[in-house]
């Protein structure tokens, strides 16, 4: 005879039914101290910590082969979704935003190279030299800008500029390129050597002297720039040299084509001091809204050039010749400018100039 089923469930059967319901119900609950159930929702009211001493890999790894993220972190508004305990860079971690800004909000430079101070003046100078040397492929159709942050950059050898690479500082007296050496030739004694089709601007260049070689000190030098169309520009630059026993020149050139705007050129001391000196009758100089000065030398000449030069809206100051055409082949034209201290010599034409006493001359030089 078949027995009747009992209407009452035993305690062990009730436990089994509850376990089956939890497993099949699609959602589970793991209270604090309980078991973490995979594929189900778990919750806790205390921090859960997974700790291990594994040395062969990560303590925790999540892998999703279904084409979706392996992990998701969600927090309340204004609360970071997760925190880290190290500042070490995470390889291959991409960030959509920085300080709430996307990448599109930041400048994207392709041909602008930034030079920043890294330590001492000599270390800064080495960084400047290296950044300039690393630029390749500059051309008329592919020009570069080397932007130099505020600081003193001391170079151990003359800094040779490149064609189609402009060097821009952060202001006169704010960014300084400095050298402390001389030579028996002008080019070798210069702190910066200019290049055709390149501009130097918004900085100071100083040659502060070297006791081991005291012949020529030059702040900026430019040799032949080729054709007159290969113009080198010099914009808002202070160039100063002092301490050489023979010649000190803010700017010295050899058959150079140079445009100077809003700059201060000065030479001090030695047998001859020049604000600007050009050695031959070749080349051209265009000088606008600038100050050229020479002082404390046995001979002082603010502007000495054998080549053609035009000066407009500028100040030439010297205890010797304010303007000296040292070869008398080309003409130096001076217009709407002040000539302070000395007289002119050589082939110099003046138009609308005045002296240190503001005595005006319409067509003659003081």
Backbone torsions as a table, in degrees:
resi	resn	phi	psi	omega
1	UNK	NA	134.2	-179.5
2	UNK	-78.0	129.0	-178.8
3	UNK	-76.4	158.4	178.5
4	UNK	-84.0	142.4	176.6
5	UNK	-72.7	142.8	179.5
6	UNK	-74.8	140.1	177.3
7	UNK	-78.6	-7.3	-177.8
8	UNK	-111.5	131.6	178.7
9	UNK	-85.8	139.6	179.0
10	UNK	-74.6	160.2	177.7
11	UNK	-56.4	-40.7	-179.4
12	UNK	-64.7	-34.7	178.4
13	UNK	-67.8	-37.6	179.6
14	UNK	-62.7	-42.7	178.2
15	UNK	-61.4	-41.3	179.8
16	UNK	-65.1	-40.4	179.9
17	UNK	-65.5	-41.2	178.1
18	UNK	-62.7	-43.2	178.9
19	UNK	-62.6	-40.5	179.2
20	UNK	-65.7	-38.5	179.1
21	UNK	-63.5	-43.2	179.6
22	UNK	-63.5	-41.9	-177.2
23	UNK	-69.0	-33.2	-174.0
24	UNK	-102.1	-6.7	-172.1
25	UNK	-79.0	-7.0	177.8
26	UNK	83.3	-8.3	177.9
27	UNK	-148.4	140.1	-178.3
28	UNK	-132.7	169.4	-179.3
29	UNK	-136.0	122.7	176.8
30	UNK	-114.5	108.2	-180.0
31	UNK	-73.0	166.5	-179.9
32	UNK	-54.3	128.6	-177.7
33	UNK	87.8	-4.9	-179.0
34	UNK	-87.1	-170.9	-179.0
35	UNK	-86.8	137.0	174.8
36	UNK	-80.4	120.6	-174.1
37	UNK	-102.5	119.9	178.5
38	UNK	-71.2	145.2	178.7
39	UNK	76.3	12.5	-177.7
40	UNK	-139.9	166.8	177.2
41	UNK	-85.2	127.2	178.6
42	UNK	-118.6	152.4	177.3
43	UNK	-144.1	156.7	179.2
44	UNK	-154.4	155.0	178.8
45	UNK	-108.6	13.0	175.2
46	UNK	-137.8	161.4	179.9
47	UNK	-65.2	134.1	176.2
48	UNK	-101.0	133.2	-176.5
49	UNK	-123.6	129.2	173.1
50	UNK	-108.5	116.6	-174.5
51	UNK	-124.5	139.9	177.0
52	UNK	-154.2	165.4	175.8
53	UNK	-112.3	24.4	-176.9
54	UNK	-63.0	137.0	-178.0
55	UNK	-114.4	-0.6	-175.7
56	UNK	-103.4	-0.7	-179.2
57	UNK	176.6	-167.5	-178.8
58	UNK	-70.8	152.3	176.2
59	UNK	-67.9	-37.2	-178.9
60	UNK	-133.4	135.5	178.3
61	UNK	-137.8	128.5	176.9
62	UNK	-112.1	130.0	-177.6
63	UNK	-128.3	125.5	176.6
64	UNK	-121.6	114.4	179.9
65	UNK	-95.8	9.1	-177.2
66	UNK	-97.2	11.0	177.6
67	UNK	83.4	14.5	178.8
68	UNK	-120.5	166.3	179.9
69	UNK	-57.4	147.5	179.3
70	UNK	-78.5	-21.7	-179.7
71	UNK	-152.0	151.9	177.4
72	UNK	-135.9	132.3	179.6
73	UNK	-120.1	123.8	-175.7
74	UNK	-125.2	132.6	178.2
75	UNK	-137.4	170.2	177.3
76	UNK	-64.6	160.2	179.1
77	UNK	-58.7	132.6	179.1
78	UNK	86.4	0.6	-179.7
79	UNK	-114.3	129.4	178.5
80	UNK	-58.4	140.0	-178.6
81	UNK	-70.2	-21.9	175.1
82	UNK	-158.1	164.3	179.4
83	UNK	-126.4	151.3	179.1
84	UNK	-121.6	157.9	-177.1
85	UNK	-110.6	18.7	-178.7
86	UNK	-150.9	150.6	176.3
87	UNK	-96.4	5.1	179.5
88	UNK	-64.6	137.8	-178.5
89	UNK	-62.8	136.1	176.5
90	UNK	-95.5	116.0	-178.3
91	UNK	-63.1	136.5	176.5
92	UNK	68.2	13.8	176.5
93	UNK	-88.2	114.1	180.0
94	UNK	-95.7	142.0	179.2
95	UNK	-115.6	128.3	177.7
96	UNK	-74.5	-30.1	-175.5
97	UNK	-140.4	152.0	173.3
98	UNK	-125.9	119.7	-176.1
99	UNK	53.0	37.7	177.2
100	UNK	82.1	2.3	-178.6
101	UNK	-112.6	140.1	176.9
102	UNK	-79.6	167.0	-177.6
103	UNK	-59.2	-30.7	-179.1
104	UNK	-65.6	-16.5	-179.6
105	UNK	-83.2	-8.9	-177.8
106	UNK	-105.4	148.2	-179.8
107	UNK	-60.2	139.2	177.4
108	UNK	-112.3	99.9	-176.9
109	UNK	-93.8	135.6	176.8
110	UNK	-112.8	-39.3	-178.1
111	UNK	-125.6	26.5	172.8
112	UNK	-116.0	121.1	-178.1
113	UNK	-108.3	125.3	-177.8
114	UNK	-95.5	131.5	175.3
115	UNK	-113.6	123.9	-178.4
116	UNK	-118.9	152.0	174.8
117	UNK	-65.7	140.8	-176.8
118	UNK	-120.3	-8.1	-178.1
119	UNK	172.1	-119.7	179.4
120	UNK	-74.5	163.9	176.7
121	UNK	-54.3	-39.7	179.2
122	UNK	-69.2	-36.5	175.8
123	UNK	-66.8	-38.8	176.2
124	UNK	-62.5	-42.3	179.3
125	UNK	-62.3	-40.5	177.8
126	UNK	-63.3	-39.0	177.9
127	UNK	-64.0	-39.9	177.6
128	UNK	-62.9	-47.3	179.9
129	UNK	-60.2	-43.5	-178.0
130	UNK	-66.6	-40.2	179.6
131	UNK	-65.0	-40.4	179.1
132	UNK	-67.1	-42.4	-178.8
133	UNK	-65.5	-26.1	-177.6
134	UNK	-77.6	-11.7	-179.7
135	UNK	-79.2	123.6	177.8
136	UNK	-130.7	154.7	175.1
137	UNK	80.8	13.0	178.2
138	UNK	-69.9	138.0	-178.9
139	UNK	-156.5	179.2	179.0
140	UNK	-60.1	-36.2	178.9
141	UNK	-91.0	-1.8	-177.4
142	UNK	-143.8	60.5	-177.2
143	UNK	-75.1	158.2	179.2
144	UNK	-124.6	157.6	172.6
145	UNK	-125.2	126.2	173.3
146	UNK	-101.7	106.2	-176.7
147	UNK	-95.9	122.5	-174.9
148	UNK	-109.6	122.9	-179.4
149	UNK	-71.8	168.0	178.0
150	UNK	-57.6	144.0	179.6
151	UNK	147.2	175.3	175.8
152	UNK	-106.4	126.1	-177.2
153	UNK	-119.1	103.1	-176.4
154	UNK	-95.0	118.9	-178.2
155	UNK	-101.8	141.7	-177.3
156	UNK	-85.9	-21.8	175.8
157	UNK	-133.0	163.1	-179.1
158	UNK	-56.2	130.8	-179.7
159	UNK	-83.1	109.4	-178.5
160	UNK	-89.0	115.7	177.2
161	UNK	-72.7	163.5	179.2
162	UNK	-111.2	149.1	173.0
163	UNK	-60.0	139.3	176.8
164	UNK	65.2	22.5	172.9
165	UNK	-125.6	104.8	177.1
166	UNK	-79.9	144.4	173.2
167	UNK	-113.2	121.9	-176.6
168	UNK	-124.9	123.8	175.3
169	UNK	-87.9	-164.4	-179.7
170	UNK	-109.5	14.1	177.6
171	UNK	134.6	151.4	176.1
172	UNK	-64.9	129.4	-177.1
173	UNK	79.8	-4.4	178.6
174	UNK	-103.6	-45.6	171.4
175	UNK	-109.5	123.6	-178.2
176	UNK	-126.1	126.0	170.5
177	UNK	-100.6	121.5	-169.2
178	UNK	-124.3	140.6	172.4
179	UNK	-133.9	155.7	-178.8
180	UNK	-136.6	68.8	-178.3
181	UNK	-159.9	159.7	176.7
182	UNK	-130.4	-179.8	-177.9
183	UNK	-160.1	170.4	176.2
184	UNK	-84.1	-3.0	175.4
185	UNK	-132.5	156.0	-173.3
186	UNK	-64.6	-47.1	-177.2
187	UNK	-61.8	-41.5	-179.0
188	UNK	-71.3	-16.8	-178.8
189	UNK	-98.7	4.9	-176.1
190	UNK	-89.5	149.4	176.4
191	UNK	-79.3	-41.8	178.2
192	UNK	-126.8	133.2	173.4
193	UNK	-107.6	118.9	-178.5
194	UNK	-73.9	166.1	178.3
195	UNK	-134.0	154.4	176.4
196	UNK	-62.7	148.7	176.4
197	UNK	57.5	40.3	176.6
198	UNK	-146.4	152.0	-177.6
199	UNK	-122.8	137.8	172.3
200	UNK	-109.7	128.6	-174.1
201	UNK	-153.7	157.2	170.1
202	UNK	56.5	49.3	177.1
203	UNK	-161.2	178.4	177.0
204	UNK	-118.6	138.7	174.7
205	UNK	-121.3	126.4	-177.3
206	UNK	-130.6	133.8	166.5
207	UNK	-108.1	108.3	-172.2
208	UNK	-95.4	1.5	171.9
209	UNK	98.3	154.7	-179.3
210	UNK	-140.3	119.2	-174.3
211	UNK	-64.9	-18.8	-177.0
212	UNK	-82.5	-18.8	179.6
213	UNK	-146.8	103.7	-170.0
214	UNK	-113.9	32.5	-177.6
215	UNK	-87.1	-71.0	-179.8
216	UNK	-112.5	132.9	170.8
217	UNK	-126.4	123.9	-179.0
218	UNK	-133.0	136.5	176.1
219	UNK	-78.9	-53.1	-176.9
220	UNK	-131.5	135.3	-178.0
221	UNK	-130.1	144.1	174.9
222	UNK	-140.6	121.9	173.1
223	UNK	-94.9	-167.7	-172.1
224	UNK	-49.7	127.2	179.2
225	UNK	-100.4	16.5	179.1
226	UNK	80.0	-135.2	-178.2
227	UNK	-72.4	161.9	-178.2
228	UNK	-62.8	-21.7	179.5
229	UNK	-74.7	-16.3	-179.5
230	UNK	-85.8	67.8	-172.7
231	UNK	-80.5	137.0	171.3
232	UNK	-103.6	132.4	-177.5
233	UNK	-105.5	147.2	-175.0
234	UNK	-137.1	102.7	-166.7
235	UNK	-127.5	121.1	178.8
236	UNK	54.0	58.4	179.1
237	UNK	-124.9	133.5	168.7
238	UNK	-97.8	120.9	-179.8
239	UNK	-124.2	120.7	-174.6
240	UNK	-137.9	140.6	176.4
241	UNK	-139.0	143.4	179.6
242	UNK	-156.2	156.6	171.7
243	UNK	101.3	-11.9	178.8
244	UNK	-73.3	142.4	-178.6
245	UNK	-75.4	-25.9	-178.0
246	UNK	-101.5	-66.1	-173.2
247	UNK	-136.2	134.9	174.7
248	UNK	-127.0	123.1	-175.9
249	UNK	-138.3	133.9	173.8
250	UNK	-62.9	-48.1	176.0
251	UNK	-133.6	134.3	176.5
252	UNK	-129.8	139.1	-178.6
253	UNK	-133.4	160.6	175.9
254	UNK	-136.4	105.2	-177.7
255	UNK	54.4	45.6	-171.1
256	UNK	-103.0	151.7	171.0
257	UNK	-111.3	113.6	-171.2
258	UNK	-140.6	133.1	174.1
259	UNK	-108.6	124.1	-176.6
260	UNK	-119.7	124.3	-177.5
261	UNK	-133.3	131.6	172.3
262	UNK	57.4	39.3	-173.5
263	UNK	-121.9	167.4	176.5
264	UNK	-126.8	119.8	-178.4
265	UNK	-118.4	127.9	-176.6
266	UNK	-145.3	141.2	171.6
267	UNK	-127.2	145.3	-174.9
268	UNK	-143.8	131.5	173.2
269	UNK	87.1	178.1	178.9
270	UNK	82.5	-172.8	178.0
271	UNK	-69.9	-34.8	177.2
272	UNK	-140.4	132.4	176.6
273	UNK	-116.0	134.4	180.0
274	UNK	-128.9	142.8	164.0
275	UNK	-75.2	-50.0	176.2
276	UNK	-139.1	134.4	-179.9
277	UNK	-133.3	128.9	173.5
278	UNK	-123.9	126.2	-165.6
279	UNK	-79.5	-30.1	-172.6
280	UNK	-118.4	177.7	178.1
281	UNK	-83.8	-4.6	-179.5
282	UNK	-89.7	156.7	178.4
283	UNK	95.3	174.9	179.3
284	UNK	-144.2	149.4	175.4
285	UNK	-128.5	130.6	173.3
286	UNK	-117.3	114.5	-174.6
287	UNK	-119.1	121.5	-175.6
288	UNK	-133.8	133.6	175.0
289	UNK	49.2	47.9	-177.1
290	UNK	-129.1	165.8	176.9
291	UNK	-120.7	124.4	177.2
292	UNK	-116.8	127.5	-176.6
293	UNK	-140.3	150.0	176.4
294	UNK	-140.3	136.1	-175.3
295	UNK	-155.2	160.3	170.3
296	UNK	63.2	13.7	173.5
297	UNK	-99.8	166.5	174.2
298	UNK	-62.8	-37.0	172.0
299	UNK	-126.3	134.9	-177.7
300	UNK	-127.8	125.8	179.4
301	UNK	-137.4	118.7	-178.7
302	UNK	-64.3	-43.6	179.1
303	UNK	-136.5	118.4	176.6
304	UNK	-128.2	118.0	-176.0
305	UNK	-149.0	137.5	172.3
306	UNK	-90.2	-9.7	-179.0
307	UNK	-101.6	173.4	178.0
308	UNK	-66.3	138.7	178.1
309	UNK	-144.8	142.3	176.9
310	UNK	-124.8	127.7	-178.0
311	UNK	-119.8	126.9	179.8
312	UNK	-134.0	135.6	173.1
313	UNK	56.4	37.6	-173.7
314	UNK	-125.2	176.5	177.5
315	UNK	-123.3	125.1	174.5
316	UNK	-114.2	117.9	-175.6
317	UNK	-129.7	132.5	-176.3
318	UNK	-165.1	153.8	172.5
319	UNK	-88.2	-5.8	174.6
320	UNK	-112.1	-125.4	179.1
321	UNK	-83.0	127.0	174.8
322	UNK	-72.4	-37.3	175.1
323	UNK	-139.7	125.8	-175.4
324	UNK	-132.5	116.4	172.0
325	UNK	-88.0	99.4	-168.7
326	UNK	-77.8	-8.7	177.7
327	UNK	-118.1	-16.0	178.8
328	UNK	57.4	31.4	177.9
329	UNK	-102.5	-49.2	176.0
330	UNK	-97.7	-179.0	-177.4
331	UNK	-118.2	137.9	170.6
332	UNK	-99.1	119.8	179.1
333	UNK	-104.3	128.2	-179.4
334	UNK	-123.7	121.7	-177.7
335	UNK	-132.8	141.8	173.7
336	UNK	50.3	45.6	-175.1
337	UNK	-133.8	165.7	178.4
338	UNK	-107.0	131.3	177.1
339	UNK	-112.4	113.9	-171.7
340	UNK	-114.3	128.0	171.0
341	UNK	100.6	-83.7	-174.1
342	UNK	-96.2	-179.3	178.4
343	UNK	-97.0	176.7	175.2
344	UNK	-97.8	160.3	176.8
345	UNK	-147.3	153.8	-176.9
346	UNK	85.1	-160.7	-177.6
347	UNK	-86.2	93.4	-178.4
348	UNK	-128.8	130.8	178.1
349	UNK	-113.7	128.5	-179.2
350	UNK	-115.8	143.5	177.4
351	UNK	-143.5	115.2	177.8
352	UNK	65.2	53.6	-179.5
353	UNK	-114.1	167.9	178.7
354	UNK	-148.1	158.5	-176.8
355	UNK	-99.1	-167.8	-177.5
356	UNK	-67.2	-19.1	176.6
357	UNK	-95.1	8.9	-179.2
358	UNK	62.1	27.1	172.0
359	UNK	-76.9	120.1	-171.5
360	UNK	-89.1	143.0	175.4
361	UNK	-132.6	122.2	-175.5
362	UNK	-75.2	-37.8	-172.6
363	UNK	-142.0	7.0	177.8
364	UNK	-124.2	159.0	179.0
365	UNK	-93.1	141.2	178.9
366	UNK	-59.9	NA	NA
